[in-house]
Amino acid sequence: MCGEQSSFLKERALAFLDIAKTCYERKYYSLVLFNVEQFIQLYLKHLIYVKLGDFPKTHSLIQLFKSVIKVYGDCEIKDFYRRNLEILYLLEEAYVSSRYLPRKYEEEIAERTLNFANKMLKVFECLEKH
């Protein structure tokens, strides 16, 4: 069961990343941010689940990142987190506003967010090797 849950989280995370790319192509820029947030959120939960067999029941990327830093003890992930704190807060805000507020994002922000997601994927893959 443990492997199934972990695989599900990772597969779902990667699906959200694919959806984000499609949303970008279709110019649904606000949905790009939402789907990137979901990608990061689920992949972080996957990483935590792999090590602990469970994950925090939160939607906060900040809290999930802090958990990953604690669980993996990797200085590089901590530095990455610090360098990208602003975009993580933006993504948390996008997650909430996508449901409750009429917030729109421009193409440039969506493009930067998608680029960040691709960097994030490389970081995640690196962590999985440890």
Backbone as ProteinMPNN parsed JSONL, in Angstrom:
{"seq_chain_A": "MCGEQSSFLKERALAFLDIAKTCYERKYYSLVLFNVEQFIQLYLKHLIYVKLGDFPKTHSLIQLFKSVIKVYGDCEIKDFYRRNLEILYLLEEAYVSSRYLPRKYEEEIAERTLNFANKMLKVFECLEKH", "coords_chain_A": {"N_chain_A": [[0.823, -1.196, 0.0], [1.955, 1.211, 0.75], [3.81, 1.864, -1.311], [2.008, 2.138, -3.424], [0.469, 4.411, -2.72], [2.45, 6.374, -2.701], [3.338, 6.242, -5.37], [0.974, 7.0, -6.648], [0.706, 9.684, -5.785], [2.977, 10.851, -6.97], [2.542, 10.314, -9.722], [0.141, 11.708, -10.119], [1.024, 14.287, -9.534], [2.834, 14.751, -11.669], [1.015, 14.656, -13.744], [-0.455, 16.99, -13.251], [1.54, 18.837, -13.872], [1.797, 18.412, -16.631], [-0.774, 19.236, -17.401], [-0.59, 21.927, -16.718], [1.198, 22.819, -18.665], [-0.359, 22.468, -20.969], [-2.424, 24.269, -20.394], [-0.972, 26.628, -20.529], [-0.33, 26.72, -23.265], [-2.885, 27.095, -24.259], [-3.443, 29.563, -23.333], [-4.531, 29.921, -20.797], [-3.707, 31.362, -18.37], [-3.975, 31.815, -15.57], [-4.731, 29.322, -14.709], [-2.44, 27.92, -15.217], [-0.758, 28.617, -13.098], [-2.234, 27.585, -10.949], [-2.185, 24.8, -11.545], [0.573, 24.284, -11.539], [1.097, 24.79, -8.87], [-0.345, 22.653, -7.742], [1.096, 20.503, -8.802], [3.611, 20.863, -7.497], [2.823, 20.725, -4.816], [1.756, 18.067, -4.563], [3.972, 16.553, -5.334], [5.829, 17.206, -3.359], [4.491, 16.078, -1.18], [4.619, 13.418, -1.956], [7.429, 12.993, -1.775], [7.81, 13.271, 0.976], [6.179, 11.202, 1.895], [7.521, 8.962, 0.913], [9.708, 8.795, 2.631], [8.573, 8.826, 5.23], [6.169, 7.429, 5.26], [3.787, 8.701, 5.454], [2.186, 11.943, 5.158], [2.078, 15.503, 5.789], [-1.147, 16.892, 6.371], [-1.795, 19.288, 4.778], [-2.162, 22.158, 2.649], [-0.279, 23.973, 2.212], [2.48, 25.087, 0.534], [4.758, 26.153, 1.64], [4.865, 25.043, 4.247], [5.03, 22.339, 3.533], [7.449, 22.291, 2.115], [9.195, 22.955, 4.204], [8.911, 20.652, 5.703], [10.012, 18.735, 3.949], [12.642, 19.659, 3.85], [13.38, 19.185, 6.49], [13.046, 16.377, 6.671], [14.719, 15.367, 4.629], [17.095, 16.688, 5.05], [18.849, 18.062, 3.393], [21.082, 20.433, 2.348], [21.072, 21.785, -0.075], [18.391, 21.779, -0.959], [17.307, 23.373, 0.975], [18.585, 25.817, 0.446], [17.591, 26.244, -2.137], [14.89, 26.551, -1.558], [14.966, 28.932, -0.015], [15.916, 30.758, -1.947], [13.762, 30.839, -3.657], [11.482, 31.614, -2.365], [9.594, 33.693, -2.719], [8.197, 33.045, -5.103], [7.013, 30.712, -4.29], [5.25, 31.623, -2.34], [3.636, 33.159, -4.037], [2.498, 31.102, -5.562], [1.063, 29.733, -3.588], [-0.823, 31.707, -3.016], [-2.07, 31.822, -5.516], [-3.28, 29.335, -5.599], [-5.309, 29.557, -3.63], [-6.713, 31.825, -4.561], [-7.595, 30.952, -7.035], [-9.826, 29.52, -6.522], [-11.549, 31.183, -5.109], [-11.342, 33.924, -5.721], [-11.476, 36.478, -8.255], [-8.889, 36.471, -9.741], [-6.417, 37.247, -12.114], [-3.647, 36.248, -14.136], [-0.766, 37.291, -15.928], [0.764, 36.437, -19.125], [3.603, 36.411, -18.952], [4.114, 35.908, -16.227], [2.951, 33.398, -15.986], [4.617, 31.976, -17.726], [7.105, 32.208, -16.41], [6.477, 30.841, -14.095], [5.994, 28.282, -15.055], [8.551, 27.672, -16.005], [9.872, 27.666, -13.559], [8.632, 25.434, -12.426], [9.699, 23.393, -14.008], [12.387, 23.514, -13.221], [11.993, 22.853, -10.59], [11.138, 20.205, -10.829], [13.539, 18.941, -11.559], [14.985, 19.301, -9.192], [13.387, 17.8, -7.457], [13.695, 15.238, -8.597], [16.4, 14.847, -8.133], [16.434, 14.773, -5.323], [15.039, 12.402, -4.934], [16.911, 10.492, -5.559], [18.445, 10.267, -3.353]], "CA_chain_A": [[0.0, 0.0, 0.0], [2.84, 2.366, 0.856], [4.308, 2.174, -2.647], [0.895, 2.583, -4.261], [0.138, 5.789, -2.35], [3.553, 7.205, -3.152], [3.271, 6.282, -6.84], [-0.196, 7.794, -7.015], [1.016, 11.107, -5.579], [3.944, 11.271, -7.989], [1.872, 10.298, -11.033], [-0.818, 12.81, -10.146], [1.824, 15.514, -9.601], [3.327, 14.901, -13.038], [-0.153, 14.959, -14.584], [-0.728, 18.414, -13.08], [2.543, 19.578, -14.634], [1.374, 18.325, -18.04], [-1.959, 20.088, -17.56], [-0.1, 23.311, -16.679], [1.761, 23.109, -19.988], [-1.501, 22.607, -21.888], [-3.089, 25.538, -20.06], [-0.138, 27.705, -21.064], [-0.54, 26.735, -24.717], [-4.241, 27.597, -24.524], [-3.499, 30.911, -22.761], [-5.252, 29.931, -19.527], [-2.549, 31.641, -17.527], [-4.267, 31.619, -14.15], [-4.75, 27.88, -14.456], [-1.053, 27.462, -15.204], [-0.272, 28.756, -11.725], [-2.949, 26.615, -10.118], [-1.699, 23.449, -11.806], [1.953, 24.194, -11.064], [1.0, 24.65, -7.419], [-0.765, 21.282, -7.458], [2.256, 19.663, -9.115], [4.602, 20.98, -6.43], [2.218, 20.238, -3.57], [1.673, 16.606, -4.548], [5.313, 15.955, -5.399], [6.386, 17.34, -2.01], [3.841, 15.051, -0.348], [5.222, 12.148, -2.388], [8.773, 12.891, -1.202], [7.672, 13.054, 2.418], [5.592, 9.876, 2.061], [8.568, 7.967, 0.662], [10.571, 8.692, 3.814], [7.866, 8.673, 6.504], [4.965, 6.611, 5.16], [2.643, 9.606, 5.615], [2.554, 13.307, 4.827], [1.227, 16.487, 6.473], [-2.431, 17.169, 5.715], [-1.826, 20.729, 4.551], [-2.016, 22.578, 1.256], [0.745, 25.01, 2.215], [3.771, 24.72, -0.037], [5.79, 26.562, 2.588], [4.947, 24.018, 5.291], [5.503, 21.091, 2.926], [8.881, 22.46, 1.849], [9.893, 22.856, 5.487], [8.922, 19.224, 6.061], [10.986, 18.062, 3.083], [13.965, 20.07, 4.321], [13.616, 18.48, 7.751], [13.136, 14.941, 6.432], [15.844, 15.03, 3.764], [18.303, 17.28, 5.605], [19.71, 18.441, 2.275], [21.327, 21.879, 2.335], [20.728, 22.35, -1.384], [16.946, 22.032, -1.007], [17.084, 24.522, 1.853], [19.009, 26.999, -0.316], [16.629, 26.413, -3.224], [13.693, 27.083, -0.905], [15.21, 30.333, 0.334], [16.034, 31.56, -3.177], [12.5, 30.851, -4.403], [10.397, 31.798, -1.408], [8.569, 34.583, -3.26], [7.337, 32.34, -6.067], [6.219, 29.745, -3.529], [4.126, 32.385, -1.779], [2.749, 33.482, -5.16], [1.758, 29.891, -5.913], [0.068, 29.509, -2.53], [-1.892, 32.679, -3.242], [-2.777, 31.42, -6.733], [-4.114, 28.186, -5.239], [-6.492, 30.057, -2.925], [-7.49, 32.751, -5.393], [-8.221, 30.247, -8.162], [-11.105, 28.999, -6.065], [-12.432, 32.135, -4.442], [-11.175, 35.315, -6.15], [-11.322, 36.647, -9.712], [-7.51, 36.907, -9.982], [-5.856, 36.828, -13.399], [-2.203, 36.381, -14.247], [-0.287, 37.578, -17.278], [1.54, 35.4, -19.788], [4.977, 36.371, -18.453], [4.106, 35.249, -14.915], [2.679, 31.979, -16.254], [5.832, 31.409, -18.321], [8.109, 32.094, -15.346], [6.024, 29.795, -13.182], [6.222, 27.004, -15.731], [10.004, 27.458, -15.966], [10.178, 27.292, -12.182], [8.167, 24.056, -12.241], [10.672, 22.503, -14.643], [13.542, 23.474, -12.313], [11.536, 22.134, -9.4], [11.14, 18.784, -11.17], [14.93, 18.474, -11.481], [15.319, 19.239, -7.77], [12.674, 16.647, -6.911], [14.332, 14.014, -9.087], [17.66, 14.743, -7.419], [16.127, 14.328, -3.963], [14.618, 10.994, -4.961], [18.098, 9.636, -5.671], [19.096, 10.173, -2.038]], "C_chain_A": [[0.866, 1.259, 0.0], [3.342, 2.803, -0.516], [3.222, 2.695, -3.568], [0.545, 4.038, -3.994], [1.196, 6.745, -2.883], [3.536, 7.35, -4.678], [2.116, 7.135, -7.319], [0.101, 9.289, -6.898], [1.956, 11.627, -6.661], [3.301, 11.333, -9.373], [0.894, 11.461, -11.172], [-0.086, 14.153, -10.26], [2.293, 15.776, -11.032], [2.19, 15.202, -14.015], [-0.515, 16.438, -14.469], [0.289, 19.268, -13.831], [2.208, 19.557, -16.12], [0.176, 19.223, -18.311], [-1.552, 21.559, -17.562], [0.465, 23.718, -18.037], [0.66, 23.299, -21.025], [-2.23, 23.918, -21.646], [-2.29, 26.72, -20.596], [-0.342, 27.836, -22.58], [-1.889, 27.333, -25.094], [-4.496, 28.989, -23.933], [-4.406, 31.021, -21.538], [-4.221, 30.156, -18.423], [-2.803, 31.46, -16.032], [-4.268, 30.134, -13.789], [-3.356, 27.264, -14.515], [-0.539, 27.494, -13.77], [-0.94, 27.748, -10.801], [-2.368, 25.213, -10.307], [-0.237, 23.259, -11.417], [1.954, 24.033, -9.545], [0.622, 23.223, -7.049], [0.362, 20.293, -7.724], [3.249, 19.67, -7.952], [4.055, 20.397, -5.128], [2.217, 18.709, -3.503], [3.047, 15.941, -4.609], [6.002, 16.072, -4.044], [5.789, 16.286, -1.081], [4.389, 13.668, -0.684], [6.584, 11.958, -1.728], [8.725, 12.615, 0.299], [7.163, 11.637, 2.685], [6.636, 8.772, 1.874], [9.418, 7.737, 1.906], [9.814, 8.325, 5.091], [6.64, 7.768, 6.457], [3.683, 7.403, 5.372], [3.117, 11.0, 5.22], [1.626, 14.27, 5.561], [-0.043, 16.76, 5.671], [-2.616, 18.688, 5.618], [-1.716, 20.988, 3.058], [-0.903, 23.608, 1.116], [2.064, 24.5, 1.645], [4.9, 25.045, 0.926], [5.969, 25.491, 3.66], [5.464, 22.685, 4.732], [6.989, 21.155, 2.617], [9.685, 22.322, 3.136], [9.965, 21.407, 5.951], [9.945, 18.456, 5.241], [12.403, 18.397, 3.533], [14.325, 19.297, 5.59], [13.863, 16.984, 7.515], [14.389, 14.567, 5.64], [17.162, 15.612, 4.265], [19.31, 17.722, 4.556], [19.856, 19.964, 2.235], [20.939, 22.522, 1.01], [19.234, 22.641, -1.487], [16.602, 23.226, -0.125], [17.467, 25.818, 1.137], [18.037, 27.289, -1.456], [15.344, 27.043, -2.686], [13.868, 28.569, -0.607], [15.276, 31.231, -0.907], [14.697, 31.741, -3.894], [11.275, 31.068, -3.522], [9.26, 32.657, -1.973], [7.635, 33.856, -4.224], [6.496, 31.287, -5.356], [5.024, 30.432, -2.875], [3.126, 32.768, -2.866], [1.893, 32.273, -5.527], [0.726, 29.527, -4.852], [-1.121, 30.45, -2.719], [-2.726, 32.29, -4.467], [-3.711, 30.241, -6.454], [-5.416, 28.652, -4.585], [-7.346, 30.921, -3.843], [-8.161, 32.052, -6.572], [-9.603, 29.722, -7.796], [-12.082, 30.088, -5.646], [-12.37, 33.573, -4.961], [-11.003, 35.398, -7.663], [-9.938, 37.19, -10.078], [-7.034, 36.368, -11.31], [-4.359, 37.079, -13.401], [-1.832, 36.554, -15.708], [0.567, 36.43, -17.817], [2.95, 35.282, -19.205], [5.073, 35.67, -17.099], [3.87, 33.75, -15.103], [3.923, 31.297, -16.819], [6.917, 31.214, -17.254], [7.753, 30.966, -14.38], [6.263, 28.412, -13.783], [7.719, 26.673, -15.764], [10.456, 27.035, -14.571], [9.777, 25.834, -11.929], [9.147, 23.067, -12.855], [11.948, 22.399, -13.805], [13.206, 22.651, -11.073], [11.562, 20.631, -9.652], [12.552, 18.214, -11.082], [15.388, 18.341, -10.026], [14.663, 18.011, -7.138], [13.346, 15.339, -7.325], [15.679, 13.781, -8.401], [17.444, 14.235, -5.997], [15.747, 12.854, -3.922], [15.798, 10.03, -5.037], [18.791, 9.429, -4.326], [18.374, 9.204, -1.143]], "O_chain_A": [[0.549, 2.244, -0.666], [3.3, 3.989, -0.842], [3.464, 3.577, -4.391], [0.345, 4.814, -4.929], [0.878, 7.792, -3.446], [3.7, 8.45, -5.207], [2.25, 7.901, -8.274], [-0.214, 10.064, -7.801], [1.752, 12.715, -7.201], [3.497, 12.3, -10.108], [0.831, 12.114, -12.214], [-0.521, 15.044, -10.989], [2.163, 16.889, -11.541], [2.383, 15.919, -14.997], [-0.845, 17.074, -15.47], [-0.066, 20.316, -14.37], [2.324, 20.579, -16.795], [0.123, 19.896, -19.34], [-2.105, 22.353, -18.323], [0.235, 24.835, -18.501], [0.744, 24.194, -21.866], [-2.611, 24.602, -22.595], [-2.866, 27.702, -21.065], [-0.506, 28.94, -23.099], [-2.018, 27.996, -26.123], [-5.602, 29.523, -24.018], [-4.978, 32.078, -21.272], [-3.91, 29.251, -17.648], [-1.922, 30.995, -15.309], [-3.854, 29.749, -12.696], [-3.116, 26.207, -13.931], [0.043, 26.523, -13.287], [-0.279, 27.131, -9.965], [-2.09, 24.519, -9.329], [0.148, 22.165, -11.004], [2.719, 23.237, -8.999], [1.21, 22.645, -6.135], [0.559, 19.351, -6.956], [3.674, 18.615, -7.481], [4.752, 19.662, -4.428], [2.63, 18.128, -2.499], [3.26, 14.89, -4.005], [6.687, 15.142, -3.618], [6.504, 15.675, -0.287], [4.599, 12.846, 0.208], [6.868, 10.89, -1.185], [9.507, 11.821, 0.821], [7.65, 10.954, 3.586], [6.63, 7.772, 2.593], [9.804, 6.605, 2.196], [10.338, 7.602, 5.939], [6.122, 7.38, 7.504], [2.603, 6.819, 5.46], [4.304, 11.213, 4.976], [0.508, 13.899, 5.917], [-0.009, 16.846, 4.443], [-3.469, 19.277, 6.282], [-1.237, 20.144, 2.302], [-0.619, 24.066, 0.009], [2.686, 23.597, 2.204], [5.879, 24.306, 1.021], [7.092, 25.078, 3.949], [6.243, 21.992, 5.387], [7.712, 20.182, 2.833], [10.723, 21.661, 3.162], [10.967, 20.985, 6.527], [10.667, 17.616, 5.778], [13.264, 17.519, 3.59], [15.449, 18.816, 5.734], [14.781, 16.402, 8.092], [15.043, 13.57, 5.943], [18.23, 15.092, 3.944], [20.511, 17.747, 4.825], [18.869, 20.688, 2.106], [20.522, 23.68, 0.98], [18.851, 23.665, -2.054], [15.703, 24.001, -0.45], [16.74, 26.808, 1.22], [17.7, 28.446, -1.71], [14.787, 27.958, -3.294], [12.991, 29.372, -0.925], [14.743, 32.341, -0.901], [14.524, 32.694, -4.654], [10.157, 30.733, -3.912], [8.088, 32.37, -1.726], [6.418, 34.034, -4.165], [5.377, 31.002, -5.782], [3.92, 29.888, -2.858], [1.915, 32.71, -2.65], [0.695, 32.411, -5.774], [-0.365, 29.062, -5.181], [-2.276, 30.042, -2.596], [-3.951, 32.416, -4.45], [-4.805, 30.165, -7.012], [-6.497, 28.191, -4.949], [-8.566, 30.763, -3.893], [-9.193, 32.516, -7.056], [-10.446, 29.508, -8.667], [-13.294, 29.941, -5.806], [-13.264, 34.366, -4.665], [-10.446, 34.489, -8.278], [-9.836, 38.266, -10.666], [-7.212, 35.188, -11.612], [-3.867, 38.003, -12.753], [-2.497, 36.032, -16.603], [1.029, 35.571, -17.065], [3.439, 34.173, -18.988], [6.017, 34.918, -16.857], [4.518, 32.93, -14.452], [4.246, 30.173, -16.436], [7.568, 30.17, -17.21], [8.625, 30.234, -13.912], [6.685, 27.488, -13.088], [8.104, 25.52, -15.572], [11.309, 26.161, -14.42], [10.517, 25.09, -11.283], [9.399, 22.009, -12.278], [12.527, 21.319, -13.69], [14.018, 21.868, -10.58], [11.967, 19.865, -8.778], [12.736, 17.107, -10.576], [16.087, 17.393, -9.671], [15.298, 17.276, -6.381], [13.541, 14.445, -6.502], [16.048, 12.64, -8.123], [18.18, 13.37, -5.521], [16.098, 12.144, -2.98], [15.687, 8.877, -4.621], [19.62, 8.531, -4.177], [18.78, 8.999, 0.001]]}, "name": "protein", "num_of_chains": 1, "seq": "MCGEQSSFLKERALAFLDIAKTCYERKYYSLVLFNVEQFIQLYLKHLIYVKLGDFPKTHSLIQLFKSVIKVYGDCEIKDFYRRNLEILYLLEEAYVSSRYLPRKYEEEIAERTLNFANKMLKVFECLEKH"}
